[in-house]
Amino acid sequence: MIDVNTLIGPYPFRYVPHPDADVLVHVLEREGLAGAWVGHLPSAFHRDPSAGNAQLYTALAPHRMLRPVPTVRPDWPRWEQSLDRAQGAGAPAVRVYPNIWGLGPHDARLPEFARACGARRMAVLLSVKFEDLRQRHPMDSVGDLTAATVRTLARAGDGVRLVVTAAGREFIEEVHWGLTPEEQRRVVWDFSWVWGPPEDHLARLFASIGSARFVYGTQWPLRLTQAARANLALLPDGGASAQLADPDALFG
C-alpha cells in the first residue's frame, strides 16, 4: 500500500517535528507501507515553487520508496517546463493549490493545466485543507478548496485524473454526486480527514460510493499516520472488504 499524501519541509504557521525524508522512510517502514508520494510543504506558500521543487528532488533522491509530487502553478510562466521536469523526475502527480493562489473554479487555466498533466500521465493532487479552520493561525486566512473547483477539473477531459486529499464526508459527497459516472471515475479520494467511529463516516462512504474510489493517504507530518490505519481497522469487518484504488494504476 502506498501513502499518496505525505509532505516534507516546515509549515509556516506552527512547528512540525522532524518533517524530513529520512524520518518519513522510518515512518513508512513502521506502518508497513511500500512507499509514498511526497510533496514539499512550504512550496504551497511560495510565489514561485521551483526552488522548493529542487529541494524536494534532492531530498528524495537517496530514497527509492519516496516519489516526488512537486508543486506547479498554472498561473506561473513556463509551467509546461515544470511539468516536463516533473515527468522526467518520475513524478506520478503534481500538487496544485488553487485556493491558496486565488484561482477560482471558473479560471480557464485550471482545466488547461489538468489536461496537460493528463497528457503526461500525471495526476493532479489537490488538498482541501492543511488544518481545520478553527485551529488556524490568524495570519492563515485562506479558505478551504471549494467543491466547485474539483468538479471543474473533473470535467476538463477524459485524460484528467484527480487525487483529492484532506476532504471530509460532506465535501466528498457534494463533489461525487454532482458528477456524471464518467467524471466520477476520474477522481479518487484519500480519507485522512474522514471520521471513523462513532460517526462512521468512512463506512458510510465505502457503502455508498465504494472503497475503490479511495486511496490510502495520511497527510504526514501534519496528521498522525496511525489515524488512517485505525480508520480501516475500525470498519465493521475490520477493513477486510475494503478494496482501495491502486494509485499507480490511475491511468490504466
Secondary structure in CASP SS format (residue, H / E / C, confidence):
PFRMAT SS
TARGET T0000
AUTHOR 0000-0000-0000
METHOD secondary structure of the structure
MODEL  1
M C 1.00
I E 1.00
D E 1.00
V E 1.00
N E 1.00
T E 1.00
L E 1.00
I E 1.00
G C 1.00
P C 1.00
Y C 1.00
P C 1.00
F C 1.00
R C 1.00
Y C 1.00
V C 1.00
P C 1.00
H C 1.00
P C 1.00
D C 1.00
A H 1.00
D H 1.00
V H 1.00
L H 1.00
V H 1.00
H H 1.00
V H 1.00
L H 1.00
E H 1.00
R H 1.00
E H 1.00
G C 1.00
L C 1.00
A C 1.00
G E 1.00
A E 1.00
W E 1.00
V E 1.00
G E 1.00
H E 1.00
L H 1.00
P H 1.00
S H 1.00
A H 1.00
F H 1.00
H C 1.00
R C 1.00
D C 1.00
P C 1.00
S H 1.00
A H 1.00
G H 1.00
N H 1.00
A H 1.00
Q H 1.00
L H 1.00
Y H 1.00
T H 1.00
A H 1.00
L H 1.00
A C 1.00
P C 1.00
H C 1.00
R C 1.00
M C 1.00
L E 1.00
R E 1.00
P E 1.00
V C 1.00
P C 1.00
T E 1.00
V C 1.00
R C 1.00
P C 1.00
D C 1.00
W C 1.00
P C 1.00
R C 1.00
W H 1.00
E H 1.00
Q H 1.00
S H 1.00
L H 1.00
D H 1.00
R H 1.00
A H 1.00
Q H 1.00
G H 1.00
A C 1.00
G C 1.00
A C 1.00
P C 1.00
A E 1.00
V E 1.00
R E 1.00
V E 1.00
Y C 1.00
P H 1.00
N H 1.00
I H 1.00
W H 1.00
G C 1.00
L C 1.00
G C 1.00
P C 1.00
H C 1.00
D C 1.00
A C 1.00
R H 1.00
L H 1.00
P H 1.00
E H 1.00
F H 1.00
A H 1.00
R H 1.00
A H 1.00
C H 1.00
G H 1.00
A H 1.00
R C 1.00
R C 1.00
M C 1.00
A E 1.00
V E 1.00
L E 1.00
L E 1.00
S E 1.00
V C 1.00
K C 1.00
F C 1.00
E C 1.00
D C 1.00
L H 1.00
R H 1.00
Q H 1.00
R C 1.00
H C 1.00
P C 1.00
M C 1.00
D C 1.00
S C 1.00
V C 1.00
G C 1.00
D C 1.00
L C 1.00
T C 1.00
A H 1.00
A H 1.00
T H 1.00
V H 1.00
R H 1.00
T H 1.00
L H 1.00
A H 1.00
R C 1.00
A C 1.00
G C 1.00
D C 1.00
G C 1.00
V C 1.00
R C 1.00
L E 1.00
V E 1.00
V E 1.00
T E 1.00
A C 1.00
A C 1.00
G C 1.00
R H 1.00
E H 1.00
F H 1.00
I H 1.00
E H 1.00
E H 1.00
V H 1.00
H H 1.00
W C 1.00
G C 1.00
L C 1.00
T C 1.00
P H 1.00
E H 1.00
E H 1.00
Q H 1.00
R C 1.00
R C 1.00
V E 1.00
V E 1.00
W E 1.00
D E 1.00
F C 1.00
S C 1.00
W C 1.00
V C 1.00
W C 1.00
G C 1.00
P C 1.00
P C 1.00
E C 1.00
D C 1.00
H H 1.00
L H 1.00
A H 1.00
R H 1.00
L H 1.00
F H 1.00
A H 1.00
S H 1.00
I C 1.00
G C 1.00
S H 1.00
A H 1.00
R H 1.00
F E 1.00
V E 1.00
Y C 1.00
G C 1.00
T C 1.00
Q C 1.00
W E 1.00
P C 1.00
L C 1.00
R C 1.00
L C 1.00
T C 1.00
Q H 1.00
A H 1.00
A H 1.00
R H 1.00
A H 1.00
N H 1.00
L H 1.00
A H 1.00
L C 1.00
L C 1.00
P C 1.00
D C 1.00
G C 1.00
G C 1.00
A C 1.00
S C 1.00
A C 1.00
Q C 1.00
L C 1.00
A C 1.00
D C 1.00
P H 1.00
D H 1.00
A H 1.00
L C 1.00
F C 1.00
G C 1.00
END
